[in-house]
Each structure stands twice: as C-alpha cells, then as structure tokens.
C-alpha cells in the first residue's frame, strides 16, 4: 500500500511479518468489508484523512482504490482542493504530486476535472443554518483577526463550500475526516453537526471513526470518539430518539 511499487505485503513481511498479517486480515479483508460505510465512502474518508495527515506513502494505493470504488477523478480533484483549506497548501501539493501520475496513467483529461469557476450551489442547499457559524466566528475572532473572518466567510464558505464538485454530504464527510486525520478536534463537534444536517447518520459517523483508527492511530481515534460521544449525547438531549 504505497506510492512505491516495492512496498508490497511480501516486502513488509520481510521486516514485520505480524504487521503484514494484520494489514492483510484486519484491514484488507475485514475493515473494508464492514457494512457501516460503502466502499466509496470509505475511500473518501481514507483519502481525506491521509491527505490531511500527510501520510504520503499510502497516497498512490488509496487514490487508486478510490477511483476503483466509484470516486471520480473530478471528485478527487475537488477533495484535494477542499482539504487544502483545512490542512494547508503544502499538504495538498503533496497529494497533487501523487495523483498527477495516476491521472496520467488513466488518461484523465482536463475536461474530467472541476472548472475553476462553476455555477455555485445556493447557501441553503450547501450550508443550511450557517448563520450560527458566522455569529460564532465573529464573536470569537472578529476583533482579533478580522481579516481571517472576512476570508473565511467570503472565500471558504462563500465559495469553496458552495462548489458543486462534491455533493454537500460528501464535502462534509471529507471535512470531518480531514479534521480527524490531522488531529484537529476543537471544532469537530460543529462539523459533525453539519454532516448530520446533510444526511450523514450517527451510525456512519461511528463507523468513520472506527475505520480511521487504522490510518490515524488509536490515540487520535479515541480522542475523536470522545468528541463524537459528547456530540451524540447533546443531540439526544435536544432531539430525543423515538421509542422503538
């Protein structure tokens, strides 16, 4: 699972046979066969976390797996652009270098990639209830970093989040995964709420954290699970589950 052909399971087995065993059984055989997320969703989640965490050795394998699982070249392109805002430009450029070669091998042409200036989705369609985020951002940072507030509202949420290259649901999956992958939990609960509004279920969020444990490590997964637990607890208080 690498961007270098030599890093095969046999290669790993020659150094860490137990690691090769768990890779083959726990990840390849078991994790990707779990029913909590589709293979396409798992690909979006995995790639987002890997890119945001700069886990470059796995890029080529999982970019290829994503394409084979139904993620389009245009969606991968849009994913990298989106993650750049959450993990930084250099991080996104690392992904560009890897994906460029895969696109060349597959004959991906420019007309398969998202346009620079597409017709944007409406705010109500992509960002329902965004007024709460605007108010929170202004309250916390309006006097400290007004330029950051302006760019966040005008560029990130006024442009990037409205791009149609990813569905609103997928864009939320990507964002949550990128934040978890880079260990950024401060605003994770807010993004979990946005994801639920766009159709991501609590069970899917649970599976997302479970899935990413193998890619980001158990400590970060447990930290994210704590945020998810608090989010679900708060949601259950606000919106009690219907009796079964």
Backbone bond lengths (Angstrom), bond angles and torsions (degrees), N, CA, C in turn:
res aa  C-N    CA-C-N  psi(-1)  N-CA   C-N-CA  omega(-1)  CA-C   N-CA-C  phi
1 X - - - 1.457 - - 1.524 108.84 -
2 X 1.297 115.76 85.16 1.450 117.61 -169.64 1.505 110.73 -161.52
3 X 1.336 115.33 169.74 1.453 119.67 171.95 1.525 110.53 -94.23
4 X 1.325 117.81 11.09 1.455 121.79 174.04 1.519 108.50 -122.87
5 X 1.351 117.92 127.00 1.464 121.13 -174.42 1.520 114.15 -57.15
6 X 1.336 118.39 -24.68 1.459 120.46 -174.60 1.525 112.90 -74.58
7 X 1.331 117.58 -20.46 1.467 119.82 -176.18 1.526 109.73 -85.00
8 X 1.326 114.42 79.91 1.454 122.25 177.43 1.525 108.69 -103.30
9 X 1.336 116.00 174.68 1.462 119.02 175.37 1.529 111.00 -60.31
10 X 1.326 116.25 -37.32 1.466 119.60 178.00 1.526 111.09 -63.63
11 X 1.330 115.59 -39.19 1.466 120.88 177.77 1.528 109.84 -61.15
12 X 1.328 116.38 -48.08 1.463 121.13 179.50 1.524 110.31 -63.90
13 X 1.333 116.25 -40.09 1.473 120.64 -177.80 1.530 111.12 -60.77
14 X 1.332 117.40 -29.61 1.460 120.47 179.94 1.514 113.35 -70.65
15 X 1.317 117.00 -15.62 1.466 121.91 179.73 1.529 111.45 -113.16
16 X 1.340 115.54 -44.16 1.471 120.86 -175.87 1.523 108.83 -139.10
17 X 1.334 117.13 80.92 1.467 119.97 -175.81 1.532 113.09 -59.34
18 X 1.325 117.83 -34.17 1.465 119.34 178.28 1.531 110.72 -67.66
19 X 1.333 116.36 -38.20 1.465 120.13 177.47 1.527 110.56 -62.95
20 X 1.317 116.94 -42.43 1.468 120.49 177.02 1.521 110.31 -62.57
21 X 1.327 116.65 -40.23 1.470 120.80 179.05 1.521 110.87 -61.39
22 X 1.336 117.63 -48.66 1.462 120.16 -178.30 1.535 111.01 -68.10
23 X 1.323 116.58 -33.76 1.463 119.61 176.13 1.523 110.49 -60.41
24 X 1.328 114.93 -45.27 1.463 119.96 -176.65 1.519 112.47 -72.12
25 X 1.324 116.92 -40.22 1.473 119.58 -174.59 1.527 112.32 -90.64
26 X 1.323 117.25 -52.39 1.463 119.84 -173.42 1.522 112.91 -74.69
27 X 1.348 117.03 -34.93 1.466 119.57 -176.62 1.528 111.31 -97.91
28 X 1.327 117.12 -62.46 1.464 119.90 -173.67 1.522 111.55 -64.76
29 X 1.323 117.38 -45.80 1.464 120.42 -175.28 1.523 113.11 -82.50
30 X 1.351 116.42 -47.10 1.464 119.54 -169.77 1.530 113.94 -95.16
31 X 1.332 117.39 -53.68 1.459 120.77 -172.59 1.526 111.90 -58.81
32 X 1.315 116.78 -47.70 1.463 120.15 -175.48 1.528 112.33 -75.72
33 X 1.330 117.30 -7.76 1.468 120.52 177.05 1.522 112.59 -97.78
34 X 1.327 117.74 -4.22 1.454 120.48 179.49 1.534 109.80 -64.59
35 X 1.316 115.22 149.29 1.466 120.32 -172.29 1.525 113.94 -87.84
36 X 1.317 118.87 -6.61 1.466 120.70 -173.23 1.504 115.74 -67.74
37 X 1.326 117.32 -24.35 1.462 122.78 176.96 1.515 108.20 -140.19
38 X 1.323 115.99 148.02 1.465 119.78 174.99 1.525 109.49 -69.87
39 X 1.329 116.21 163.01 1.467 120.02 177.74 1.531 110.40 -61.49
40 X 1.324 116.40 -35.07 1.469 119.88 178.51 1.517 110.64 -65.88
41 X 1.335 117.38 -45.75 1.458 120.58 178.29 1.525 110.92 -62.90
42 X 1.332 116.44 -41.45 1.471 119.14 178.74 1.528 110.23 -61.44
43 X 1.302 116.93 -36.03 1.461 120.20 178.53 1.526 111.00 -66.23
44 X 1.334 116.82 -44.94 1.463 120.22 178.13 1.523 110.77 -60.61
45 X 1.316 115.89 -45.10 1.461 122.02 -178.75 1.528 110.39 -63.33
46 X 1.320 116.52 -47.59 1.462 121.03 -176.88 1.516 111.62 -64.62
47 X 1.324 116.59 -49.37 1.460 120.19 -177.83 1.531 110.48 -62.36
48 X 1.320 117.31 -41.76 1.469 120.19 -179.64 1.521 111.14 -60.46
49 X 1.335 116.68 -45.20 1.458 120.54 -179.67 1.524 111.48 -67.86
50 X 1.314 117.33 -39.88 1.459 120.56 179.56 1.522 111.55 -65.23
51 X 1.330 116.39 -44.30 1.464 120.10 -179.63 1.523 110.00 -64.96
52 X 1.338 117.02 -47.89 1.462 120.48 -178.08 1.523 111.76 -63.51
53 X 1.327 116.71 -33.19 1.464 120.86 179.97 1.508 114.42 -90.39
54 X 1.335 117.37 2.49 1.469 123.54 179.64 1.524 112.43 56.14
55 X 1.324 115.69 40.29 1.473 120.62 178.46 1.531 108.01 -89.29
56 X 1.325 114.32 70.76 1.457 121.76 -164.33 1.524 114.15 -66.57
57 X 1.328 118.42 -28.33 1.459 119.07 -174.75 1.527 111.93 -64.98
58 X 1.320 116.61 -20.65 1.468 120.33 -178.81 1.525 113.03 -96.75
59 X 1.323 117.57 -2.75 1.464 119.56 -173.15 1.523 113.11 -56.06
60 X 1.324 117.10 -56.05 1.458 120.40 -171.34 1.526 111.11 -60.08
61 X 1.319 117.03 -43.15 1.467 120.25 -179.28 1.517 111.11 -60.65
62 X 1.345 116.44 -46.74 1.460 118.85 -173.40 1.525 112.91 -83.49
63 X 1.324 118.61 -25.18 1.465 118.73 169.63 1.530 109.77 -63.43
64 X 1.317 115.54 -43.64 1.458 120.12 178.76 1.524 110.95 -64.24
65 X 1.314 116.53 -43.70 1.462 120.84 178.73 1.524 111.06 -62.01
66 X 1.322 116.46 -38.95 1.464 120.21 178.14 1.524 110.94 -62.18
67 X 1.310 117.10 -46.05 1.467 120.49 178.83 1.525 110.84 -62.63
68 X 1.315 116.58 -38.62 1.468 120.63 179.04 1.524 112.15 -72.71
69 X 1.353 117.38 -16.57 1.461 121.83 -178.04 1.523 112.73 -99.24
70 X 1.327 116.83 6.29 1.458 119.64 174.71 1.510 115.96 106.79
71 X 1.324 118.20 -2.25 1.461 120.34 173.56 1.528 107.49 -76.96
72 X 1.317 117.67 130.03 1.462 120.43 -176.11 1.530 110.65 -82.80
73 X 1.332 117.63 159.74 1.469 119.56 173.99 1.519 112.09 -55.40
74 X 1.332 116.31 -39.71 1.461 119.79 179.18 1.515 112.22 -63.04
75 X 1.317 117.09 -38.52 1.462 120.56 178.75 1.528 111.61 -68.33
76 X 1.325 117.64 -39.42 1.468 119.93 175.73 1.523 110.88 -64.07
77 X 1.322 116.45 -40.75 1.460 120.81 177.27 1.519 110.77 -60.26
78 X 1.331 115.80 -45.58 1.464 120.72 -179.82 1.523 111.09 -66.92
79 X 1.321 116.79 -36.97 1.467 121.72 178.13 1.526 110.70 -59.67
80 X 1.316 116.74 -46.72 1.464 120.51 -179.08 1.519 110.84 -62.62
81 X 1.340 116.00 -41.78 1.464 119.90 177.95 1.521 110.85 -60.95
82 X 1.321 116.34 -43.91 1.461 120.79 -178.64 1.529 111.16 -65.50
83 X 1.315 116.74 -45.92 1.468 120.47 -177.76 1.524 111.50 -64.24
84 X 1.317 117.45 -26.72 1.466 120.12 178.09 1.521 111.66 -55.28
85 X 1.332 116.87 -36.25 1.458 120.62 -178.47 1.525 112.44 -73.06
86 X 1.328 117.29 -20.34 1.461 120.88 -177.46 1.528 113.03 -104.69
87 X 1.308 116.94 -19.35 1.470 119.49 -178.17 1.525 112.90 -125.82
88 X 1.332 117.81 -6.50 1.455 120.75 177.09 1.522 113.45 104.07
89 X 1.307 114.59 152.75 1.465 121.10 -175.94 1.527 112.51 -64.39
90 X 1.326 118.03 -42.53 1.469 120.09 -179.07 1.516 111.08 -61.06
91 X 1.318 116.00 -37.89 1.457 120.83 177.75 1.525 110.27 -61.56
92 X 1.318 116.35 -45.34 1.462 120.08 179.50 1.524 111.48 -66.29
93 X 1.326 117.55 -36.55 1.460 120.36 179.53 1.528 111.51 -62.98
94 X 1.343 117.25 -34.34 1.466 119.72 175.31 1.526 110.66 -58.11
95 X 1.330 115.84 -41.05 1.459 120.13 179.52 1.519 111.12 -69.05
96 X 1.316 116.78 -36.97 1.470 120.73 178.54 1.523 110.79 -58.78
97 X 1.325 116.51 -43.90 1.468 120.57 -178.36 1.522 110.48 -59.19
98 X 1.326 117.11 -43.93 1.463 120.63 -179.05 1.524 111.70 -70.82
99 X 1.314 116.52 -44.74 1.467 120.04 -175.03 1.518 112.25 -71.70
100 X 1.317 117.15 -26.54 1.470 121.13 178.77 1.530 110.53 -57.31
101 X 1.328 116.75 -45.25 1.456 120.04 -179.63 1.518 112.38 -67.48
102 X 1.324 117.31 -37.72 1.466 120.69 179.03 1.519 110.20 -66.80
103 X 1.323 117.10 -42.02 1.471 120.49 177.24 1.531 110.28 -61.23
104 X 1.327 116.46 -39.87 1.468 119.45 179.55 1.523 110.77 -64.68
105 X 1.335 116.93 -42.52 1.465 120.57 179.13 1.518 112.05 -62.90
106 X 1.311 116.54 -34.15 1.468 121.00 -176.63 1.518 113.30 -94.13
107 X 1.314 116.72 0.43 1.459 120.15 177.95 1.512 113.83 68.59
108 X 1.323 116.25 32.38 1.464 120.28 178.74 1.529 108.62 -72.14
109 X 1.307 115.98 126.16 1.466 121.11 -176.93 1.514 111.06 -102.91
110 X 1.327 116.00 167.79 1.462 121.21 -175.79 1.525 112.29 -60.78
111 X 1.330 116.79 -31.56 1.468 118.46 -178.05 1.527 112.55 -73.36
112 X 1.335 118.16 -5.96 1.460 121.90 175.04 1.522 112.34 -92.27
113 X 1.326 116.38 -3.18 1.461 121.14 -177.19 1.526 109.96 -103.21
114 X 1.322 117.71 154.60 1.465 120.03 -177.27 1.523 111.62 -64.95
115 X 1.317 117.63 140.98 1.469 119.94 176.51 1.516 111.00 -67.81
116 X 1.313 115.79 157.71 1.457 120.52 179.80 1.525 110.93 -65.87
117 X 1.320 116.36 -40.27 1.464 120.47 -175.23 1.527 110.74 -127.55
118 X 1.322 117.66 75.93 1.466 120.57 179.97 1.532 110.88 -79.44
119 X 1.305 115.83 170.80 1.465 120.28 169.88 1.530 107.38 -70.29
120 X 1.311 116.27 121.79 1.449 120.65 -173.44 1.526 111.75 -81.35
121 X 1.337 114.99 152.55 1.453 120.63 172.73 1.522 109.14 -69.68
122 X 1.313 116.60 161.06 1.459 120.09 175.76 1.529 109.32 -75.80
123 X 1.322 116.14 156.08 1.456 120.94 177.81 1.531 110.15 -61.21
124 X 1.319 117.29 -41.04 1.465 119.97 -179.74 1.520 111.68 -62.88
125 X 1.317 117.05 -32.91 1.463 121.48 -179.55 1.516 112.21 -75.90
126 X 1.312 116.85 -42.06 1.464 120.74 -173.96 1.521 113.68 -96.24
127 X 1.335 117.25 -28.81 1.462 120.68 -172.51 1.527 111.66 -137.15
128 X 1.314 118.32 58.91 1.463 119.22 179.11 1.531 111.15 -61.88
129 X 1.312 115.79 136.15 1.460 119.80 -179.71 1.512 114.61 74.42
130 X 1.334 117.69 22.25 1.468 120.20 -174.73 1.525 112.81 -70.93
131 X 1.315 117.64 -13.45 1.465 120.00 -179.29 1.528 111.76 -59.26
132 X 1.340 116.70 -32.94 1.468 119.73 179.59 1.523 110.88 -65.15
133 X 1.335 117.06 -39.84 1.465 120.18 178.09 1.520 110.50 -65.18
134 X 1.332 116.58 -43.42 1.460 121.32 179.94 1.524 110.37 -58.69
135 X 1.322 116.07 -44.89 1.467 120.40 -179.08 1.526 111.41 -65.46
136 X 1.334 116.80 -42.52 1.463 120.80 179.75 1.518 111.20 -63.61
137 X 1.321 116.50 -43.92 1.463 120.84 -179.94 1.523 110.81 -62.42
138 X 1.318 116.55 -43.63 1.457 120.83 179.61 1.522 111.19 -64.66
139 X 1.323 116.06 -41.78 1.462 120.61 -179.08 1.518 112.08 -63.59
140 X 1.326 116.45 -42.48 1.465 120.17 -174.77 1.523 113.07 -81.34
141 X 1.338 116.25 -36.65 1.465 118.50 -168.48 1.531 114.53 -129.53
142 X 1.323 117.15 2.60 1.456 119.68 -175.20 1.511 114.12 -59.64
143 X 1.332 117.48 -37.41 1.464 120.33 179.37 1.526 112.36 -93.52
144 X 1.338 116.73 -22.28 1.465 120.68 -177.32 1.528 111.30 -82.55
145 X 1.330 116.46 -45.20 1.470 121.60 -177.31 1.521 109.47 -140.90
146 X 1.336 117.36 69.59 1.470 119.69 -177.81 1.525 112.89 -60.49
147 X 1.316 117.21 -30.88 1.460 119.65 178.02 1.513 111.67 -65.48
148 X 1.329 116.47 -39.72 1.460 121.02 177.70 1.522 110.28 -63.64
149 X 1.331 116.15 -42.66 1.465 120.18 178.43 1.517 110.66 -61.35
150 X 1.314 116.50 -43.57 1.468 120.95 -178.81 1.527 111.24 -63.39
151 X 1.327 117.03 -47.12 1.459 120.17 -178.75 1.524 110.95 -66.93
152 X 1.344 116.24 -38.82 1.459 119.70 178.67 1.514 110.94 -60.66
153 X 1.329 116.52 -46.48 1.463 120.14 -177.87 1.524 112.22 -71.22
154 X 1.330 116.24 -43.19 1.463 119.69 -173.01 1.527 113.59 -82.25
155 X 1.334 116.78 -40.36 1.461 120.22 -175.31 1.526 111.91 -96.26
156 X 1.341 117.21 -57.87 1.460 119.45 -174.47 1.525 111.32 -65.48
157 X 1.341 115.80 -54.35 1.468 118.31 -177.42 1.526 113.24 -90.80
158 X 1.315 116.80 -24.28 1.458 119.28 -179.69 1.510 113.64 -87.54
159 X 1.344 116.91 -5.60 1.465 120.57 -178.83 1.529 110.56 -138.33
160 X 1.337 117.10 -67.14 1.466 121.14 -172.34 1.528 111.92 -58.17
161 X 1.333 116.83 -48.24 1.466 119.78 -178.32 1.523 112.98 -66.49
162 X 1.327 117.50 -14.96 1.463 121.11 -178.69 1.529 112.61 -98.76
163 X 1.311 116.67 -1.26 1.462 119.76 -179.70 1.538 109.64 -68.46
164 X 1.328 117.42 140.03 1.464 120.70 -177.14 1.525 114.60 -85.54
165 X 1.345 118.12 3.63 1.461 120.65 -177.18 1.516 113.99 -65.65
166 X 1.324 117.38 -21.36 1.458 123.55 170.50 1.524 106.90 -128.02
167 X 1.314 117.30 142.45 1.453 118.89 173.62 1.526 108.53 -64.57
168 X 1.331 118.95 154.41 1.461 119.68 177.38 1.525 113.19 -53.56
169 X 1.332 117.55 -38.80 1.463 119.77 178.14 1.523 110.73 -62.81
170 X 1.337 116.87 -47.98 1.460 119.81 -178.81 1.524 111.65 -64.96
171 X 1.322 116.94 -37.22 1.466 119.63 179.88 1.526 110.60 -63.88
172 X 1.324 116.08 -35.35 1.460 119.17 176.90 1.524 111.78 -70.87
173 X 1.339 117.56 -39.37 1.464 120.18 174.56 1.522 110.57 -59.05
174 X 1.309 116.25 -44.36 1.460 121.95 -179.59 1.526 110.33 -61.48
175 X 1.332 116.79 -45.10 1.460 120.26 -176.84 1.516 111.67 -65.95
176 X 1.325 116.95 -47.54 1.464 120.72 178.83 1.527 110.00 -58.39
177 X 1.323 117.30 -44.77 1.467 121.62 -178.35 1.522 111.47 -66.20
178 X 1.330 116.65 -39.52 1.466 120.34 179.03 1.522 110.94 -65.27
179 X 1.324 116.89 -40.23 1.457 119.85 -179.98 1.527 110.91 -67.13
180 X 1.332 116.04 -42.12 1.460 119.53 177.47 1.530 110.14 -65.66
181 X 1.320 116.64 -42.06 1.455 120.93 -177.95 1.512 113.79 -64.12
182 X 1.332 116.55 -28.28 1.460 119.84 179.31 1.526 112.28 -101.35
183 X 1.348 116.32 7.23 1.455 120.79 175.77 1.513 114.71 71.87
184 X 1.344 117.05 24.94 1.461 121.45 -178.95 1.522 109.73 -98.32
185 X 1.332 117.24 93.61 1.456 121.24 -174.66 1.518 114.69 -102.24
186 X 1.332 118.00 -4.66 1.467 119.47 -173.97 1.526 112.20 -59.27
187 X 1.332 116.77 -42.48 1.458 120.63 -178.53 1.526 112.33 -108.74
188 X 1.334 116.04 15.15 1.457 119.42 -175.57 1.525 111.63 -61.47
189 X 1.328 117.93 -40.57 1.463 120.06 -178.80 1.525 111.49 -59.43
190 X 1.322 116.25 -38.83 1.463 119.62 178.45 1.521 110.77 -61.88
191 X 1.326 116.38 -41.97 1.455 119.84 -178.72 1.527 111.86 -74.48
192 X 1.309 117.44 -28.85 1.465 119.74 172.36 1.525 109.34 -62.40
193 X 1.322 116.22 -41.59 1.456 119.96 177.80 1.511 112.65 -63.11
194 X 1.325 116.78 -41.13 1.464 120.88 177.27 1.525 110.24 -63.17
195 X 1.329 116.74 -41.07 1.461 120.68 -179.23 1.529 111.21 -63.05
196 X 1.324 116.31 -42.96 1.466 120.04 179.53 1.528 110.47 -63.13
197 X 1.330 116.73 -39.79 1.465 120.29 177.91 1.526 111.63 -60.45
198 X 1.326 116.40 -29.99 1.461 120.18 -177.52 1.524 112.36 -95.62
199 X 1.334 117.99 13.58 1.459 120.53 170.65 1.506 116.57 103.44
200 X 1.328 118.75 0.34 1.457 120.42 175.42 1.533 107.25 -78.42
201 X 1.320 117.05 127.09 1.460 120.31 -175.86 1.521 111.25 -84.28
202 X 1.333 115.58 162.83 1.461 120.13 176.60 1.527 110.74 -62.16
203 X 1.327 116.49 -37.99 1.466 119.33 178.40 1.527 110.82 -64.11
204 X 1.322 116.91 -37.76 1.471 119.77 178.05 1.523 110.84 -67.66
205 X 1.313 117.85 -38.03 1.463 120.42 176.28 1.525 111.17 -64.69
206 X 1.330 116.08 -39.23 1.458 120.22 176.34 1.521 110.95 -61.27
207 X 1.325 116.27 -44.82 1.460 120.11 179.93 1.518 111.35 -68.05
208 X 1.318 116.87 -34.07 1.465 121.55 177.54 1.533 110.31 -58.85
209 X 1.323 116.37 -47.41 1.469 119.77 179.17 1.524 110.64 -64.67
210 X 1.326 116.22 -41.68 1.465 120.46 178.14 1.524 110.62 -60.23
211 X 1.316 116.23 -46.98 1.462 121.71 -179.06 1.529 110.97 -59.80
212 X 1.316 116.19 -45.50 1.457 119.21 -173.88 1.521 113.83 -71.96
213 X 1.319 117.78 -14.03 1.464 119.41 -179.25 1.524 111.75 -55.58
214 X 1.331 116.70 -35.40 1.469 120.12 -179.35 1.527 112.11 -73.63
215 X 1.319 117.19 -21.27 1.460 120.74 -173.54 1.525 112.90 -102.76
216 X 1.326 117.19 -22.55 1.457 120.38 -178.99 1.519 111.96 -116.53
217 X 1.345 116.92 -9.63 1.459 121.25 -179.08 1.516 111.99 94.50
218 X 1.309 115.52 152.48 1.466 121.48 -175.55 1.532 113.79 -62.96
219 X 1.340 120.78 -42.26 1.466 118.84 -179.22 1.526 113.11 -56.58
220 X 1.330 117.46 -46.42 1.465 119.68 178.97 1.529 111.18 -67.42
221 X 1.318 116.43 -36.78 1.465 119.14 178.62 1.523 110.71 -64.02
222 X 1.332 117.34 -42.71 1.465 120.84 178.78 1.525 110.43 -64.44
223 X 1.331 117.38 -41.18 1.466 120.45 177.75 1.521 111.03 -60.61
224 X 1.315 116.08 -42.18 1.462 120.45 178.44 1.517 111.06 -68.64
225 X 1.324 116.76 -36.99 1.468 120.48 178.12 1.522 111.04 -63.25
226 X 1.319 117.13 -34.71 1.462 120.14 177.04 1.529 110.77 -63.30
227 X 1.327 116.29 -43.76 1.466 119.79 177.58 1.520 109.96 -62.88
228 X 1.325 116.94 -43.13 1.459 121.17 179.07 1.525 110.83 -62.02
229 X 1.324 117.27 -40.84 1.461 120.59 179.84 1.520 110.96 -62.61
230 X 1.331 116.89 -43.21 1.465 120.30 178.19 1.522 110.91 -65.64
231 X 1.321 116.02 -38.59 1.464 120.04 178.70 1.522 111.03 -63.24
232 X 1.330 116.89 -46.78 1.468 120.65 -179.64 1.522 110.48 -64.56
233 X 1.325 116.45 -38.62 1.465 119.83 178.66 1.530 110.44 -62.81
234 X 1.329 115.90 -43.93 1.462 119.90 179.73 1.530 111.01 -66.30
235 X 1.326 116.30 -40.36 1.456 119.97 179.01 1.525 111.52 -65.13
236 X 1.319 116.44 -37.36 1.456 120.70 -179.16 1.527 111.23 -66.80
237 X 1.329 116.53 -33.00 1.459 121.03 177.14 1.523 110.37 -70.24
238 X 1.355 114.82 -43.57 1.460 119.16 -178.81 1.506 112.64 -72.31
239 X 1.347 115.67 -38.04 1.463 120.74 -176.25 1.524 107.83 -131.15
240 X 1.335 119.07 81.39 1.468 121.20 -178.08 1.519 111.75 -54.61
241 X 1.323 115.06 138.33 1.460 119.75 179.91 1.525 109.85 -67.98
242 X 1.320 116.29 142.98 1.455 120.97 178.52 1.527 109.39 -66.30
243 X 1.342 118.37 142.45 1.472 120.04 179.39 1.517 110.74 -64.49
244 X 1.319 115.97 145.97 1.468 120.38 179.76 1.518 109.89 -100.69
